[in-house]
Amino acid sequence: MPLDHVNIVPKNNLRLPDALTIQYGPAPLLSRFTIAGDRFFRESGVQLHVRYDFDELLYINRQEVKRGTWYRLLDIFNPEYSDLTPENAYWISGEDENGEIVLTQAGRVYHWPDTTLADEARLMFYGGRELGQSCKVTSEAAEQIGGWVFNGGGLWLRPDFRGKNFPSVIGRLGRSYATARWPLDWATCFVTPGLVEKGVAGTYGYRRMSPSLFWPQSPIGDVEAVLLYADPQEIYDDLTEFLPALSPNAGTPAISASVSRLGETVSRVSSELVRQGSTSRS
């Protein structure tokens, strides 16, 4: 990753508020949101830590895959395949009162000054490896997304901690942390068409959606992903709107109409969008 920007790397496994050093973005908003989000999880019995030991994330993933509570970790966040360093990636662990990890979320930052997501997606999905794989792109937005690009993922909740709207909060905390550390041009997230159709994707805080990216015959099968994306101002606007839901008297965070609107932008997203009129990048 180029060293033409300020990138202060905190120590591994610090509590989230202690790990936050705001180099970019509106400091009052990002600090308030981080403190409020951290308090929300603490009041729910979860302590959040920022980490860079992706071997541990991979270990947790493999254990939970065996238990049937998680899917195989994408190569983007797998240290066996992807070049993950404290300078370009992080993951957040949420621990219960016994110190057991019950929640994870991860982020990877790319610097694409001369290319776009449409150009990079083929290798990106495989952790940067060249395997002769293919990627078909119909997402018009992918052609525009370049520069400093954040990609969020690695989300997992232990079953007994589900149903509390944790994903809507932890994803925003991840983006808040990333926008404070890196001079982002875009934040992105890949979701399945099913999550869009059910309206779940609309709770994640992204205001725009662009189908689709398709990786045929990947290690986890034929994969179609809908692209969720936002520029920094959209991230700040969303955090500002969501912040009142994290007040001590707000109860469980509600998903506002403006945030959930994403899920209403399509009635059906299917691989037909990819198979018809798709472009192949190699």
N, C-alpha and C positions, 0 to 999 in steps of 0.2 A: 504494500500500500504506500503511495507517495507520502513524503513527509512535508508537504507544502501546507500543512494545516496544524493547528494545535490539537493534540490528542493525548490527554493526560489519562494514563491507565491506572485505575485504583487497584489496591491489593485484592487478591482473590478472596472470595467468600466474605466480603464485607456486607453488612446490612445495607439494603438499598439506599436509604437516605444518606448513609455515611459514604457510599460509593459515588454519589452524585457531585460532580464538579461541572458547573454550567459554563461552557465555552461558547455556545451558540444558542440563538433563540431568546425569547423573552424570559429572563431569569425569574421574575416574580411568579409568573404563571407556572413554569416548569417546577419550581421548588414547591409551590403550594400544592400542585397536583400530586407530586411525589409524596409529600408528607401526608396528604389526605388519603391517597391510595394505600400507602403503607399502614396507616392507622386502620383503614377499613379491614385489611387482612389481619392485622393483629387482633382486632376485636372479634374476628372470626376464628381465632386460634391458629393463625398462620404467620410465621416470620419469613420475610423475603430477604434473599441474599443474591448479590451479583457475583457470577462465577465465570471462569475461563477454562476450567478443567473438563473439557468436553469428553474425555475418556469416562468420567463419572456419569455424564448424561447418557452416553452410549450404554454403559453398564445398567443404569436404571431402565432404559428403554428395553434392553434385551430381557431383563427380568420380568417386566410388565407384559411384554409380548408373550412370554411363556404363560403368564397368568391370564392372558386374554383381555387385558384392560387397555391395551395400546396397540398401535400399528408400528411396523418397522420404521425406524427413524430415517427420514429422507437423507440422501447423500449430502445435501447442502449443509447439514448439521452433524455429519458423521466424520470424526477426526481421522478415520482410516482412509477416507477418500478426499476430504476437503481440507484446504489449507486454512485452518482456523487458528487465529492468533488473538492475543489480548488487544491487538491494535485494530482488528477488523471484525470481531465477533464477541458475543457474550451469551450467557444463559442465566436465567433467574430460577433459583430453587425456592420453593415454599415449604417450610418445615412445620410440623405440628408440635405440640408441647412436649412430645417424646423425642424430638429431633429427627423424626422420620420424614422423608421427602414425600409430599402429597401433591405437589404442583410443579410444573416446569413450563418455561417459555424461553425461546431463543431468538436471536437476531444476528444477521450477517450483513455487513456493509461492503458494497462494491464500488470501485472507482472506474467508471467507463467514460473517459473524456471524449473518445472518438467513436464509440459504438453505442448501441442501444440494447434494451432487454430483448428485443426481437433477434438481434445478432447473437447475444450471449446465452440465451435460454437453453440451447441445445447442450452446451457443456455445463452450464450452471447447475442444471438438475442432477447431473452426475458428479457433482463436486469438482468440476473442472477437468475431469478425465476425458480423454479422447478414446472412444471405443467403437467408432464408426456408427454411432447411434444417430437417430433422426429426431427432428422436432418439427411439428407443423404448427404454424402460427396464423390465427385469424384475428387476433386482437390488434385493433388499430392503435390503441394506446401504447402497446409494446414498442411500436416504431418511434415513439416520442420520448420514452423514458430512458435517460442517460445521465451522465455526470456521477454524482454521489447518490447511490441507490441503496436503500435499506430494504431487506426482505425479512419478514417476521414469520416464525413458525415454531415447531417443536413444542406445541401446546399439549399438555397432558394433565389430567386431574385424577387423583385416586377416586374410585367410585363413591366413597362415602363423603366426598367433598364436592360432588356435582349437584347441579340444580340450584346454585346460589348466585348465578350470574358472574361467577369468577372470570370467565373468559373475556367478558366485556370490559373488565377493569384491568386485568393483567396485560392484555394486549395494548391498551392505552399507556400503561406504565412503561412497557417496553419501548414504545414509540417516543414517549416523553424522554426516557433515558437516552435513546439514540439521537434525538434531535439536539440534546444538550451536548453530546460528545462529538458529533460529526457534522460537517456543513452540508446537510442533506439537501438534495434537489427533489427527491421523491422517496416515498415510503410505499412498499408493495407487500402483498400477501397473496398466496395461491389458495383457493378454496375449491372444493368439488362443486359441480353443478347442483347436486342435491342440497347442499347447504344454502345455495342461493334460492332454490325453489321453495325450501321450507322457511325462508326468512331469517335463518340463523346468521348468515353472512352480514345481514343488516345491523346486527348488534355489535359488530367488531369496531365500528367507528370510522370506517372508510366511506367517503361520500360518492365515489365513482367506481364503476365496474366495467370491464371489457372482456368478453369471451372471444377466443379461448386460446390456450396453449395445449398441445397434445404431444405426449411422448409415447409412441407405440413400442410395445415389447420391452418395457423397462423392467428392472428387477422386481418391481411390485405389480407388473402387469401393464395393460394399456391405460395410461393416465391422461385424463383431461382435467385441466385446471382453468378456472375463471380468475382473471386478474382483478384484484382490488387494489386501488392506488389512490394516493393523495399527495399534494404538494405541501410544503411546510405550513403555509398559511391555513390550509384546510385542517391540518393537524392541530394547530393552535386554536382554531375556531371550535373544533370538536372538543378539545380538552376544556375550553372555557364553558361550553354548553353542558358538559357532563359533570363538571366539578361540583355543582350544588347537590348532585345525587350522592356524593361521598361525604356530605356533612354528617356529624354524629346523630342527628335526629331524622335523617332521611330514610333509614331502614335499608332494605335491599335495593340496590341501584335499579332504577327503572330505565327502560330504553325509550328515549324520546321519539316522537314521530319523525323529526327531521333526520335522526340517525337511522331509524329502521326503514326509511324510505327506499334505501338501496334494494331491499328485498322485494319491493313492489315494481322495480323497473323492468322486470321480465316475468313472463308467465311460465316460460319453459326454456331451459338451457340444456342442449343435448349435443352429443358428439356429431350430430348431423351438421352443426355449424362448422365443424372442422373438416368433415369428409367432403363437404361441398364447397368448392372455391377456396381451399386451403393453400397455403404457401409452405414450401419445404425449405429449411435452412440447414446447410451442411458445411 
